[in-house]
Amino acid sequence: MRQRVLSSHSHNTVSVATLDSNLVEQVYARCASVYGWLCGPILQAGRREAMYELRRQPGNQILEIGIGTGLTVPLYPDDCAYRY
């Protein structure tokens, strides 16, 4: 599937790019595995701190916007529903 994407780098110009969603998915899959391996452990303490700072209560729900590779999912408490 091909998509047209509009982007504006200034107020006077607009460029149009055509993206192949299969290509985007392939590139993301390759980058995600490297990110998980390299940045996963480095940023894990920050993820744990973020979960602590939520000050959640049993039954709360978590909506994570921009979940990326999903490295925070294992940190969600068992008693909280989540969506991504």
C-alpha positions in Angstrom: 0.0 0.0 0.0 1.4 3.4 -0.9 0.5 6.5 0.9 1.1 10.2 0.1 2.5 12.2 2.9 2.5 16.0 2.9 5.1 17.9 4.9 5.8 21.5 5.3 9.3 22.7 6.2 8.4 26.3 6.1 5.3 28.4 5.6 6.0 28.9 1.9 6.7 25.3 0.7 5.0 22.0 0.8 6.6 18.7 -0.4 4.9 15.5 -1.2 6.4 12.1 -0.6 5.1 8.7 -1.5 5.7 6.0 1.1 5.3 2.3 0.7 3.8 1.0 4.0 5.5 -2.4 3.6 8.9 -0.7 3.3 8.1 1.4 6.4 7.1 -1.7 8.4 10.3 -3.6 7.3 12.6 -0.7 8.3 10.7 -0.3 11.6 11.1 -4.0 12.4 14.9 -3.8 11.8 15.3 -0.7 13.8 13.0 -1.9 16.6 15.2 -5.0 17.3 18.4 -2.9 17.5 16.6 -0.3 19.7 15.3 -3.0 22.0 18.8 -4.6 22.3 20.7 -1.4 22.6 18.4 1.1 24.4 16.2 -1.3 26.2 18.6 -1.9 29.2 19.9 1.6 29.2 16.5 3.3 29.5 14.9 0.6 31.7 15.4 2.5 35.0 13.5 5.5 33.5 10.6 3.2 32.5 10.4 1.8 36.0 10.4 5.3 37.5 7.6 6.4 35.1 5.5 3.5 36.3 6.1 4.4 39.9 5.2 8.0 39.2 1.8 7.1 37.8 0.7 6.4 41.4 -1.9 4.1 40.0 -4.7 2.4 42.0 -6.1 -1.1 41.4 -8.5 -1.0 38.5 -6.9 2.0 36.9 -6.4 1.9 33.1 -3.2 2.9 31.3 -3.3 4.4 27.8 0.2 4.6 26.4 0.5 6.8 23.3 3.5 6.0 21.1 4.2 2.6 22.6 7.0 2.0 20.1 8.6 -1.3 20.7 6.5 -2.1 23.8 9.3 -2.2 26.3 7.1 -0.7 29.1 4.3 -3.4 28.7 6.0 -5.9 31.1 6.2 -3.1 33.7 2.4 -2.6 33.8 0.9 -3.9 37.0 -1.2 -7.0 36.8 -4.2 -5.3 38.3 -4.3 -2.5 35.7 -5.9 -2.7 32.3 -3.8 -1.2 29.5 -4.3 -0.2 25.9 -1.8 0.8 23.2 
